[in-house]
């Protein structure tokens, strides 16, 4: 996430039998039973997300300590994510742009099927600042949506709406990559994006549970999921206009997302309900060299990743 000051802003047979039985008992059609059977999102293994973060840390360690725009660590990060998506069966593309005299890249991954006139899109920025490896900001979001995408492939999800995932370049200089993507779309293509979900900093070590409140329907998907787990949420305000949802919102696309906090400090009220430390930053290593794999709260990362999966399954059905 960029700084405020920088810019304005059992088995298949058993499962089939269960679905058919449900159809007979409820009067639902076979197709409806299949859709209902697909509706539950999987529990994404946080160990897999953390393994991805370990790889991003290794990439930074081998490339000057960062994964910043224009630096070799960023290109290696793109290659790592793209390789896993290609192997899983996604159709991937790399979009180039230029920022600050350096070439940047957005990675886009489309899942097969679904109505391409109604696209559900999830994105995270993949770049770090030059000061550090950017494991919470924003390896956490990047790894979370990667593992959700891989869960889509593993489940061979057949969504009603088309699914697209994106990893943005050069967010830290003002959402450059995502802005380039949105600006490159024809008006007709923009109108095909049903919703854009943004995930930036999902494992802050003193975590808050913040939900974007820009669109009531998208917000409710997340708040309902957390409420079912007896976890209170707050509307996300610290990151307003500071991350990659901004160009989509400006283009008239409805947006949603999750956030665990950056340099702002946790209040006593928030500490009482989330179990954090009042008076301390949500992420004391924000934009610093200490934003490493040790700078992650596993519980927050796990919960947020599963909340993303639920949103993808729900909104694309």
N, C-alpha and C positions, 0 to 999 in steps of 0.2 A: 504494500500500500504506500502510495506516495505521500509526502508531507503536505500539510495544508499550506505552508508558506511558499512552497515551490510554485504552485499554480492556483488559479482561481478555484479553480475547481475543474417314502419308500422307493419305488421303481416307477417306470413310465406306465406300465400296465395298471398298477395300483392307482396311480394318479389319475389316469384316464377313466378308470372305473369309478373313482370317487366323483369326478366331474360329471359323468353320465348319471350316476345315482342322484347327485344334487339336482341335475336337470329334471329328472323324472319326478322327484319329490316336490320341486318348486314350480314345475311347469316351464322352466327356462329352456331356451333352445340350446343345442349343443354348442353353438358359437358363443352364446352368452356365458355358458358354464365355463368354457375355455378361458374367456376373458377374465371371469371372476377368479378362476384358478391361478391366473397369472398376476393377479392384483397385488399379492403380498410381496414386498421387496425382501431380498435376503439380508441377513446380518453380515455385513462386510467385515472381514477379519482385520482388525487394527494392526496386527503383526505385519500384514502385507503392506499396509500404508507406511508403517515405520521402516520396512525394508526399502521401500522406494525413497524415503527420506535419507536413509543411509547411503543410497547410491548417489543422490544429489549432493550430499555432504562430501563423498569421495570425489565427485566431479569437481567441486569447488576446491577441495584440498589439492588436487592435481593441476589446478589452473589459476594460480594466484590468489586463492582464498575466496573467490566470488563466482557468481554466475550472472554477471551484469550484462546489459545490452552492449553489443560490440566486442565483448570479450569471449575468448574461446570456451569458457565454462558454460556460456549460454548456449552456444551451438551444440555442445556435448549434451546438454540437458534436453534440447529438442530431439536429438538423435536417440537418446535413451527412451523418452516417452513414445516417440513415433515407432520405434522398433517393437515395443510391447503391443501397441495398438494394431500395427500391421499384422503381427503374428495372430492376434485375436480375431482378425477378419474385418476390421474397420477399413473404410475407404479414407485415406488420409491425404492431405495436401498441405504444402508449406507456402504461405503467402509472404512475399518479401516487401519490405519498405525501407526507407532511409530516414534516419534520425540522427542529428548531430554529426553528420558526415559519415556515419557508420551504418552498415547494413543490418537490419533487424528482421525477425521472422515471427510470424504467427503460425501455429500448428492447428489445423482444423481436422476433425475426425467425424465422419458420418456413419451411422449405423443403418443397415439395410432396412428397407420397408418403411411403412408409415406414410401418412399424407404429407407430401412435401409442401403443400400449401399451408400446413400448420406445423411449424417447427418448434420443438421444445429444445432450448439451447442452454448448456451449462458451461461456464468458463472460469478460468483462474489465470492470473498472470504468473509466468514462469521465471521471470527475471528477478535477480536480487539487486541490491545496491552494491556499489564497488567496495563498501566498507566491510562486507561480510558475506557468508554463504547463503543467507536468506532462507533458513530452514522453516521457521514459522512464517515469515514474510517473503515469498509465499509458497515455499515448498509444501506446506501443509495443505493448502487448497489444491495445488497441482496434483499432489499424490492422492488426495481424497477423491477427486473426480476421475483420476486415472483408474483407481480400483473400482469405483462405481461403474465406469465404462466397461472394464473387464468383467464385472459381474453381469452386466447386460449381455455380453457375448457368451459367458458361461451358461446363462439361463436361456440363451437363444430367444431373447425377448422379442415378441412380435407386436410392437406398439401400434396404436391407432394413429398417433401423430409421429412425425419424423423426429428422430433424435440426433442432435449434433453436440459435440464437445469441442472446446477450444482452449488453447494455452497461448496466452498473449505475450508478446514481446514489448519491452520498454514501457511498462506501466509506470516505473519509478520516475520517468521524466515527464509524466503527465498523460497517462493512458494513450500513448502514441499508437501502439499496435492495434488496440481495440478500436480506436477512433479511425484509423486507416481502414480497418475492416468494414466498419459501418458506413464510412464515406464512400467506399468502393461498391456498395450495394445499390442496385437500381431501386427506385421507389417501390416497384412491384415486389422485389425480393425482400425489402424491409417489412412490407406488410404481411409477408408469409411467416415471419417470426412470431409465433404465438406468445412466447415468453422467454426471457433471458434471466438465468439464475447465476449470481456471482458469488464466488467463494474465495475470500481473501483473509488470511490469518485465522485458522481454525483450531490452533492448539496453543494459544497463549498460556504461559506458565501460571498466571494469576487470572484464570479465565472468567469472562462474562459470557452470558448466553444471549446474544443480540440477534434479532431478526429484522431484516429490512421491512419497513412499513410502507413502501411506495405503492404497493398494489394489495388491496384487502384479500383477494382470493389467494394469491401466492403466499402472503403473510400467514393466512389461516392454515395452509398446508403444514407449515413448520410449527406454528404455535400449538396446533392441535396435537401434533406428534410429541412435542415436549410435554404438553399438559398430561398426556396419557402416561408419561413417565414421572409425573409429579415434579417436574422441573419448571420453575418460573423463567420467563424470558422478558427482556426489555426491548423496546423499539431501538433499532440501530440508528444512531445519530452521529457518532464520532467520524464515521467514514463517508458521510454524505458528500457526494461529488468527488471523492478522493480515489475511487477505484473504477474498474472497467465496466460497471453497470451504467456509469454516467453517460457515455456516448449513445448507448442504446435508449436510455430514458429520454435523452434529448431528441432522439429520432422518433419518439412516440411509441416505442416498444415497452410493454409492461415488464417491470423488473422485480426480482426478489433475491434473497440470499441470506447468508449467515456470516457471523463475525464474532471473534472472542476478545477484541480490544487491542489497542496499540499503545500509544504513549500516555493516554488519559489515565487518571488514577481512579481506583475503585472506591466507591462510597461505602460508608458503614452499612447502609441499608442493603447494598448489593452484596457486601461480604456476609451479612447475616443470612441471606437466602442462597448464596452460592458456595459459601464456605471458604472464600478467599481472604486476602489480607487488605483491609481498608487502608487507604493512604498510599498504597503502592501502585505503580503502573500495572496495567493488565499485562504488558510485555516490557519488562525493564531492559531487554536486549534489542528493542526495536531499532532497526537500521544500524546495528552495531556488529562488531566482529564476534560477539558472544551469541549471535543468533544461529546456534548450532543444533545438532540433534538433541543435546541436553536441554534445550530451551523449548521443550514441548510437554504439555500436559496430556498424558495418554487418554485419560477419561474424556476430556473435551474433544480430542481428535476422534476418538471412537464414536462418541455420541453424534458429533456433527457429520461424520461420514455416513452413518446409518440414516440420519435425517435426510441427507442428500439422496441416498438410494430410494427412500420412501417417496420423496418429492418427484424423482424421475419416473418411478413406476406409476405414481398417482396421476401426474400431469400428462403423461404420454398415453394413458389408456383411453 
